[in-house]
Amino acid sequence: MKTLNAAVIGLGGMGRRHVAALDALAGRGIAVRVSALCDMNLSAAAELAASRTDSDANAPGVYADWREALAAHASGERPVDLLCIATNGPSHRDIVLAAAAAKIPFVLCEKPMSTSGAATREMADACQSSGTRLAVNLCRRFLTRCLLFRQALRDGLVGRPRRFWSVIGGGGVGCVGLHYFDYAAWLFDARPVWVSAELTRDPAPNVRGAQFFDPGGQVSVGFQCADGWRFTGDFELSEDVPRASRCIVVGTEGVAETDDFTPAPAGAARATARPADQRHVAKTRLVQPEPVALDHGPALDIVQATADCLADLLGPYAHPTTDAGIESVDVVLAAHLSSARGGARVALPLAGDDLKLDVPIT
């Protein structure tokens, strides 16, 4: 089995989780060697590299500039088979385009995929043209608790969706809200078709730096399933609401709730639904819903989810996330457009001049 050489760009909290996820691939029968580490804080990269090896000959290359890491790949000094991008959103476009030009076989990009609709599409097109497999780390698609909840819904737990409510709290529409926009779409194999939003007019300074702009607010999204069925998602992302991860699905046959962040039992999934033998009764007649037992699985484990996303990218590529990466960024940007237009609905996918809007989300 060939050992793949991996490089990680960006070594903050998420980048270090990428390193841990790469290490975890060995347990999935995938041989990966972290051969290059890159961060603007060169000493942090060097310290992490030193902690991973007892031999200078096997030590990962260390770089302060991602261009240097890709130049080492191009020269053959440090070839890269798999590139993990864990920097902030505004840098993603340039790094992915350079990786595609360098014909790196596999790229995992952190969300947001980029900061404009035009950029996300450019990235996808470049990777398709070069033969680079691109994935976006929309980790809720790979979390055990989320997968169990999705399967229960697909098995008819609460019928067809009418409403998806999510209490998320502060953290930014792009940084945190994006995960939940994608989560609602993925649960029902749906796509976003419109957005209406009111964002915070004077947000607090971004914790990641003054160069970023990612307010919270309240966002409504219209979703459409493949068969034409539509439902609405409402997302509470106001900055004065404590961080949470509570999601409620209101369906034609019941109501289901889950929290992917909180450990069980407080975060366990739960549902009440019409008994199967009573679902033929007209909805105008009262039928008492009954509790339904659900498997809830472990709470949020980003390393596990990232490792599974990587395994899918490197293996069957059965769950590509590039289109979802584009759609989730479209929702964030449409929220900005809608808020600027007094809450008017913005149709998706973005088109025309709306594709040009660039917001430095993280």
Secondary structure, DSSP 4 states (H G I P E B T S, - for coil): -PPEEEEEE--SHHHHHHHHHHHHGGGGT--EEEEEEE-SSHHHHHHHHHHT-S-GGGPPEEESSHHHHHHHHHHTSS--SEEEE-S-GGGHHHHHHHHHHTT-SEEEEPSSS-SBHHHHHHHHHHHHHHT-EEEE--GGGT-HHHHHHHHHHHTTTT-SEEEEEEE--SS-IIIIIHHHHHHHHHHTTEEEEEEEEEE-SSPPPPTT-TT-----EEEEEEEEETTS-EEEEEEEE-TTSPP--EEEEEESSEEEEEESSSPTTTT--EEEE--GGGTTS-TTS----EEE---------HHHHHHHHHHHHHTT--S--HHHHHHHHHHHHHHHHHHHTTT--EESS--GGGGG-B----
